[in-house]
């Protein structure tokens, strides 16, 4: 052994003696999962329909959809696992390394790592207490095969049998690639076919079923309660040196209590930080003279996320300039929402919002050309003050269905069952010399979640006020309750 190897610490646990290994294999009660798993996962009936639809789209082919692998955060510590959205959409399963295979006849098998037997010979029987990554004593109980089949309502098989199921037998594959390196290595790549498969897996989630809409509504309602928590906590946050982080923590508590976590990193941006579109450092002190742009969403236990933004006056009341900026964004959002209906082009609501913004900037004297000229794609100079798009699809991913083709999503038309955000904003940079000094450093975004209905759109986040007068009254009630 070299000197360097001798100094390599590796595991900081003590070695396992033969006596301890023998003792650990004895006298364990046969137990079910605690708490006992229900007979079927809440989405099981819906995931079965989704698998059937997928098999019908690619008849005679073997379809392989992995959940993904654990990712190292630091040394021997992993990030909390989150499965690929397509995998959990089709199974309801959330465990790492699992793989769904839909065979050419449409039969589905979920390959998973079942609970390890405690009396098995060799390493298999020691996993439960020796394996830091998968062992039951380290990360908790996994279902056995019978429990998994009852929960997910699909045939289950040990993950160890997956290589045989993927063995080349002449059946053409389509594989969701880039998710599990071992699956990629075990199957022949068909670049065009696999790309088409990934695209379809995104596009089949564009229209949400009733179960998904209910799940998203729960996420939205929990997020609304999180925003209420934040307002009640503002006096304490204003006293703290890292008030933005205080806000992040308060919302995060609600997300963990009612759901899985936040659906994305919370943006708690006060003052000029609100002009940074994805400000997630959240390390600033907050001032009563400033606005707080809070962009946050609760992710449910089934991994559907809300995505809501409110811009709050930290004093409880908008200053005249703050109100002027806020009211323009509010008018833009209202105009955008009015365009939403089945058959409307997806980009229509953004264009409607941007015209309001451009006309307002012209009225303020900020834009030096007319709104029509500024809105011309060959110009677009209004975007200096509102750079990003005004919304996106929402679901299992905060920016859902991102691999869908442009002609079915961005350049497509809205359909009943689409769930999307509408979120125009103005971001008036603190160092922008084209702006009057009183405007500089103000950032405002108003974001709501909506579902397209047969006749228009339903505002899922209506519980949170948007109008500036209503917002001030809501804040006053919470701060004095």
RAWOPE-V465537 format. One record per pair of residues at least 4 apart in sequence whose C-alpha atoms are under 6 Angstrom apart, sorted by the first residue. I is the first residue (numbers start at 0). J is the second residue. If there is no record, write none. Layout:
i	j
I	J
I	J
//
This chain:
i	j
24	117
24	118
38	149
38	150
39	149
39	150
39	151
40	150
40	151
43	151
46	89
46	90
50	89
54	58
54	105
59	103
60	103
60	171
60	172
61	101
61	102
61	103
61	172
62	100
62	101
62	172
62	173
62	174
63	99
63	100
63	174
64	86
64	98
64	99
64	175
65	98
66	82
66	83
66	86
66	95
66	96
66	97
66	98
67	82
67	95
67	96
67	178
67	179
68	95
68	96
69	80
70	77
70	78
71	76
71	77
72	76
72	77
72	78
82	93
84	88
87	91
87	92
97	110
97	111
98	109
98	110
99	108
99	109
100	107
100	108
101	105
101	106
101	107
102	106
108	154
108	155
109	155
110	155
110	156
110	157
110	158
111	157
111	158
112	157
112	158
113	143
113	144
114	141
114	142
114	143
116	124
117	124
118	124
119	123
119	124
120	124
125	129
126	130
126	134
127	134
127	135
127	136
128	134
128	136
130	134
131	137
135	139
135	140
142	146
142	147
147	151
148	152
148	153
148	154
148	155
173	193
174	193
175	197
189	193
198	402
198	403
199	203
201	400
201	402
201	403
202	403
206	416
206	417
207	211
207	416
215	303
218	297
218	299
218	304
218	305
219	305
222	296
222	297
225	250
225	253
229	246
231	477
231	478
233	237
236	242
236	245
237	242
237	285
240	284
241	282
241	283
241	284
242	284
242	285
243	267
243	281
243	282
243	283
244	281
244	282
254	258
254	260
254	261
254	297
255	259
255	260
258	298
258	299
258	300
259	298
259	299
259	300
260	298
261	296
261	297
261	298
262	296
262	297
262	298
262	304
265	295
266	278
266	279
266	293
266	294
267	281
267	292
267	293
268	272
268	273
268	291
268	292
269	273
269	290
269	291
270	289
270	290
271	440
271	441
273	292
273	442
274	426
274	428
274	442
287	313
287	314
289	313
290	311
290	312
290	313
291	310
291	311
292	310
293	308
293	309
294	307
294	308
295	306
295	307
296	305
296	306
297	304
297	305
298	302
298	303
298	304
299	303
302	395
303	394
303	395
307	446
307	447
308	445
308	446
309	445
310	443
312	316
312	317
315	471
316	471
317	321
317	322
322	326
328	424
331	352
331	355
335	348
335	351
335	352
338	348
339	455
339	456
340	455
341	413
341	414
341	415
342	412
342	413
343	412
343	413
344	411
344	412
345	409
345	411
345	412
345	413
349	389
353	357
357	370
357	381
358	370
360	365
360	366
361	365
361	366
370	374
373	378
373	379
373	380
373	381
374	379
375	379
382	386
384	425
384	426
384	427
385	424
385	425
385	426
389	421
389	422
389	423
390	420
390	421
390	422
391	419
391	420
392	398
392	399
392	418
392	419
393	397
393	398
393	399
393	418
393	419
394	399
405	409
405	410
406	410
406	411
407	411
415	451
415	452
415	453
416	451
417	450
417	451
418	449
418	450
419	448
419	449
420	447
420	448
421	446
421	447
422	445
422	446
423	444
424	443
424	444
425	442
425	443
426	442
427	439
427	440
427	441
427	442
428	439
428	440
429	439
429	440
447	460
448	459
448	460
449	457
449	458
449	459
450	456
450	457
451	455
451	456
452	456
464	469
464	470
466	470
474	478
476	480
//
